[in-house]
C-alpha cells in the first residue's frame, strides 16, 4: 500500500474517532477486536494490521472457534472479524 495513502487513512481515522468521541458515540479506551481465521498466516497479518492501525486496540487472534467463543462470552469485543468459508 502506498505510504501517502496509508497516512491519509490513518489521519481520517483519527479525525473520525475524535468527532465520535466528542459526541459521546464511542469510548476510545478499552476497545477490543477478536479475529478468527483458520489460516494462521492471514490471522497474523490481520493482527499486525489492526495493531499498527491503532496501537490502543486490544487485538485477540484465534485460529479455532472454541477458544474464540470462550473469549467472546467472557469479555465481548467491540468488533469480530471472521472467515465464514
C-alpha positions, 0 to 999 in steps of 0.5 A, a space after each residue: 500500500 502506498 505510504 501517502 495513502 496509508 497516512 491519509 487513512 490513518 489521519 481520517 481515522 483519527 479525525 473520525 474517532 475524535 468527532 465520535 468521541 466528542 459526541 459521546 458515540 464511542 469510548 476510545 479506551 478499552 476497545 477490543 477486536 477478536 479475529 478468527 481465521 483458520 489460516 494462521 498466516 492471514 490471522 497474523 497479518 490481520 493482527 499486525 494490521 489492526 495493531 499498527 492501525 491503532 496501537 490502543 486496540 486490544 487485538 485477540 487472534 484465534 485460529 479455532 472457534 472454541 477458544 474464540 467463543 470462550 473469549 467472546 462470552 467472557 469479555 465481548 469485543 467491540 468488533 469480530 472479524 471472521 472467515 465464514 468459508 
